[in-house]
Amino acid sequence: MRGAYFDAGRLRHAMELQKAVLTPDALGGQTEAWQPVATLWAHVAAAGASPVRRADGEETEITHRLVLRADDRVERGMRLVEGERIFAIRTVRDLDETGRYLLCLTREETP
């Protein structure tokens, strides 16, 4: 796929890139808060949905592919947020081996 063409005009979703910040609490645990890192433009495409069993029942896991301009700040474990929608980043890779775009495979989370 080297040199494949991606139309930058498809980057229509302004998303806030966030990273988790862990703060120790008084009981020896940690509190997780999300800190904004940058606003990035993305192309969002649904990837699939599958049932997942959890201790409290079954729910549907919804996945998406997000394409962004290449940015060294984007890492696995971060998330992208657009309004009420939260996309947890599972993997990050170069879209077409040109160093111009990133493909993030994400899981949509409910707030």
Backbone as a ProteinNet text record, in pm:
[ID]
protein_1_A
[PRIMARY]
MRGAYFDAGRLRHAMELQKAVLTPDALGGQTEAWQPVATLWAHVAAAGASPVRRADGEETEITHRLVLRADDRVERGMRLVEGERIFAIRTVRDLDETGRYLLCLTREETP
[TERTIARY]
82.8	0	87.4	214.6	307.8	264	257.7	221.2	71.8	-9.8	-154.6	-205.5	-308.6	-360.7	-470.8	-458.3	-565.4	-598.6	-725.1	-770.5	-779.5	-693.4	-691.9	-823.6	-903.5	-1034.1	-1132.3	-1098.5	-1184.2	-1163.3	-1064.2	-1038.2	-1135.1	-1257.9	-1365.4	-1408.8	-1352.5	-1393.7	-1284.4	-1314	-1219.3	-1228.1	-1116.9	-1116.7	-1009	-1039.8	-942.5	-865.8	-734.5	-647.3	-624.5	-646.3	-630.1	-541	-466.1	-385.1	-428	-413.7	-451.4	-342.4	-385.2	-294.6	-338.6	-246.7	-277	-224.1	-312	-276	-295.5	-192.7	-207.8	-315.6	-393.9	-492.9	-445.6	-521.8	-483.3	-486.9	-551.7	-565.3	-466.4	-369	-269.4	-307.4	-420.9	-463.4	-431.8	-496.7	-476.3	-608.5	-614.6	-729.3	-687.4	-771.6	-742	-819.7	-749.1	-812.2	-755.6	-832.3	-789	-751.5	-630.7	-576.6	-569.5	-617.8	-608.9	-463.5	-431.6	-297.5	-299.9	-398.1	-405.5	-543	-576.8	-695.2	-645.1	-696.1	-653.7	-775.5	-756.3	-864	-856.6	-972.3	-974.9	-1083.6	-1060.4	-1162.2	-1207.8	-1338.1	-1393.1	-1469.7	-1436.8	-1507.2	-1537.3	-1662.8	-1701.3	-1627	-1581.3	-1508.8	-1592.2	-1668.7	-1749.7	-1810.2	-1887.8	-1950	-1956.9	-1927.7	-1932.7	-1976.3	-2049.7	-2092	-1973	-1971.8	-1865.4	-1930.6	-1888.3	-1941	-1863.8	-1935.9	-1877.9	-1939.2	-1882.5	-1932.1	-2078.2	-2116.8	-2253.8	-2346	-2304.1	-2391	-2315.8	-2392.2	-2333.5	-2357	-2257.8	-2274.3	-2208.7	-2227.6	-2170.8	-2049	-1937.8	-1816.2	-1815.9	-1808.4	-1810.7	-1670.6	-1619.1	-1484.7	-1489.1	-1389.7	-1377.8	-1233	-1216.5	-1085.3	-1082.5	-983.5	-967.2	-836.1	-841.5	-721	-691.7	-565.6	-519	-392.9	-359	-226.8	-123.9	-8.1	95.7	128.9	139.3	167.6	233.5	354.9	430.2	364.1	269.8	204.8	99.8	52.5	-53.5	6.5	-46.3	3.6	-111.6	-83.1	-177	-204.5	-329.4	-365.6	-423.1	-407.8	-468.4	-611.1	-679.4	-813.2	-837.9	-933.9	-978.9	-1124.9	-1160.4	-1295.7	-1355.9	-1481.3	-1558.3	-1695.2	-1719.5	-1846.5	-1860.4	-1968.5	-1992.7	-1928.8	-1873.4	-1814.6	-1668.8	-1633.7	-1498.4	-1444.7	-1326.9	-1263.5	-1131	-1125.3	-1002.2	-910.4	-787.2	-692.9	-630	-652.1	-597.1	-466.2	-458.1	-334.5	-316.1	-189.9	-154.3	-50.5	-73.6	26.3	22.4	129.6	138.1	36.2	-48	-154.5	-100	0.2	47.6	200.1	269.4	416.7	482.5	411.5	470.2	502.3	457	481.9	390.4	286.4	195.1	70.8	18.6	-106.4	-92.6	-171.3	-178.8	-315.5	-318	-442.5	-452.2	-558.3	-581.5	-701.4	-680.6	-792.4	-841	-971.4	-1025.4	-1147.3	-1178.5	-1300.5	-1381.9	-1506.9	-1591.2	-1639.3	-1621.9	-1661.6	-1783	-1860.2	-1975.3	-1933.2	-1972.2	-1931.4	-1996.2
-119.1	0	125.6	111	223.1	327.7	453.2	560.3	569	491.7	496.2	636.7	677.2	812.4	817	910.8	939.2	1086.6	1117.5	1255.1	1324.7	1422.6	1495.9	1568.2	1592.6	1655.1	1568.6	1440.3	1349.8	1365.2	1443.6	1467.2	1575.5	1534.2	1629.8	1635.6	1550.6	1545.9	1605.3	1717.3	1776.6	1696.6	1635.3	1549.6	1593.7	1580.8	1614.1	1487.9	1490.8	1382	1400.5	1294.2	1300.8	1187.9	1216.3	1112.7	1100.2	980.3	955	1007.2	1071	1118.3	1050.4	975.5	903.8	982.1	1003.9	1077.7	986.5	969.4	885	941.3	850.7	896.2	858	896.2	876.6	730.1	643.9	503.7	411.9	468.7	387.9	351.8	398	372.2	491.5	495.6	605.5	652	779.8	838.8	871.5	832.4	858.1	979.2	1072	1188.4	1198.2	1256.5	1268.4	1412.1	1430	1562.5	1584.6	1700.5	1728.1	1745.5	1692.8	1703.9	1792.5	1769.9	1845.2	1825.8	1913	1893.4	1849	1734.7	1676.7	1652.2	1658.6	1630.8	1486.2	1419.6	1276.4	1240.9	1130.5	1063.6	944.1	928.3	821.2	723.4	594.7	489.5	374.7	331.7	218.4	93.7	13.4	-109.4	-232.4	-229.3	-345.5	-337.7	-439	-451.1	-598.9	-631.6	-771.7	-781.5	-887	-904	-941.1	-885.1	-912.7	-947.6	-1058.2	-1096.2	-1025	-968.8	-902.8	-967.8	-940.2	-999.2	-962	-841	-795.2	-815.4	-892.6	-919.8	-908.8	-899.1	-890.4	-752.2	-700.4	-572.3	-581.6	-480.6	-479.8	-389.2	-441.6	-362.1	-305.4	-173.3	-106	-54.9	-89	-47.1	45.4	132.6	228.6	236.5	277.3	311.7	463.3	526.4	671	699.9	785.9	827.3	971.1	997.4	1129.9	1164.3	1291.9	1329	1273.8	1234.5	1179.1	1277.5	1227.8	1309.9	1219.7	1255.6	1173.3	1164.1	1252.3	1250.3	1140.7	1085.6	984.5	848.4	786.8	658.1	568	439.4	339.7	372.1	357.2	386.4	525.3	611.4	744.2	732.5	845.4	842.5	969.8	959.2	1072.5	1096.6	1222.8	1257.3	1359.5	1332.7	1426.8	1439.4	1551.6	1570	1465.7	1386.9	1281.7	1148.4	1141.2	1015.5	1003.9	886.1	858.6	737.6	753.6	647.2	611.4	494.7	448	391.1	439.4	396.9	263.6	160.9	27	5.2	50.8	39.3	163.3	193	306.2	255.9	284.3	247.5	346.1	346.3	430.7	378	464.2	421.9	356	418.8	368.3	367.5	368.4	363.8	486.7	599.1	722.1	822	795.3	886.5	1007.6	1007.2	1122.3	1106.7	984	961.2	843.9	848.2	739.1	673	542.1	467.2	421.6	464.7	423.8	329.4	211	119.8	148.3	176.5	222.1	142.5	155	97.8	217	226	336.2	302.2	396.6	378.5	462.8	418	498	577.4	705.5	791	747.3
0	0	0	-20.5	-20.1	-123	-77	-166.4	-195.7	-124.9	-146.6	-114.5	-183.4	-169.1	-63.4	29.7	124.7	109.9	92.3	74.1	209.6	233	360.2	386.7	284.5	301.9	379.6	397	474.6	625.6	666.9	809.9	858	890.1	919.2	1065.5	1148.3	1288.7	1376.9	1442.6	1537.2	1667	1707.2	1824.6	1921.6	2049.5	2152.7	2190.2	2173	2216.6	2366.1	2443.4	2589	2638.1	2746.4	2810.1	2956.3	3009.5	3148	3241.1	3349.3	3453.4	3582.8	3643.4	3767.2	3886	3984.6	4104.8	4225.2	4308.9	4427.5	4521.3	4580.3	4678	4818.2	4919.5	5059.6	5102.5	5025.2	5063.5	4991.1	4922.9	4853.1	4711.3	4665.7	4528.1	4439.5	4326.8	4233.5	4175.8	4145.4	4078.7	3935.9	3841.6	3701	3652.1	3589.7	3526.8	3386.1	3295	3156.5	3127.4	3074.5	3046.8	2895.3	2846.9	2702.9	2659.7	2541.4	2484.7	2360.7	2272.9	2147.4	2084.2	1991.3	1908.2	1771.5	1725.7	1598.5	1511.5	1380.1	1286.1	1243.3	1234.9	1205.8	1105.3	1038	956.7	1039.5	1059.3	1142.8	1054.4	1069.1	995.5	1090.2	1091.8	1176	1128.3	1224.3	1189.8	1220	1329.1	1360.7	1499.2	1528.9	1660.8	1694	1818.9	1859.8	2005.4	2039.9	2178.3	2267	2387.3	2484	2617.1	2676.5	2808.1	2917.3	3010.4	3126.9	3250.2	3363.8	3488.1	3513.7	3473.5	3499.1	3379.5	3281.4	3166.6	3035.4	2929.2	2796.1	2738.4	2667	2600	2463.1	2382.3	2248.8	2246.7	2194.4	2178.2	2036.4	2026.4	1897	1867.1	1749	1710.9	1589.9	1583	1472.5	1426.6	1301.5	1247	1234.2	1294	1284	1212.7	1112.3	1040.9	1081.7	1118.9	1161.6	1084.6	1080.8	1030.9	1129.9	1081.8	1168	1279.6	1401.6	1519	1623.3	1665.6	1761.1	1898.3	1928	2059.6	2072.1	1961.1	1963.5	1999.6	2106.1	2153.9	2196.3	2195.4	2247.6	2394.6	2438.2	2576.7	2595.7	2496.5	2502.6	2448.5	2438.9	2380.6	2301.4	2208.8	2129.5	2164.4	2187.2	2231.4	2136.5	2096.3	2014.7	2079.8	2143.6	2214.6	2323.7	2319	2417.8	2378.6	2259.8	2211.5	2254.4	2305.9	2353.4	2278	2216.3	2140.8	2207.7	2273.1	2337.8	2229.8	2225.1	2121.8	2161.4	2078.7	2102.7	2028.9	1904.6	1827.4	1741.2	1712.6	1627.4	1527.9	1400	1299.3	1184	1106.7	987.7	886.5	833.9	742.8	616.6	554.2	424.6	411.3	524.9	527.6	464.4	461.2	407.8	517.9	641.5	752.2	754.4	671.5	664.7	750.3	763.1	834.4	930.9	1038.1	1134.1	1123.5	1141.7	1153.4	1297.3	1365.7	1504.4	1506.9	1559.9	1582.8	1723.5	1736.3	1864.5	1907.6	2034.4	2091.3	2145.2	2104.1	2153.2	2293.3	2384.6	2523.3	2554.8	2650.7	2694.5	2816.7	2821.4	2935.7	3065.7
[MASK]
+++++++++++++++++++++++++++++++++++++++++++++++++++++++++++++++++++++++++++++++++++++++++++++++++++++++++++++++

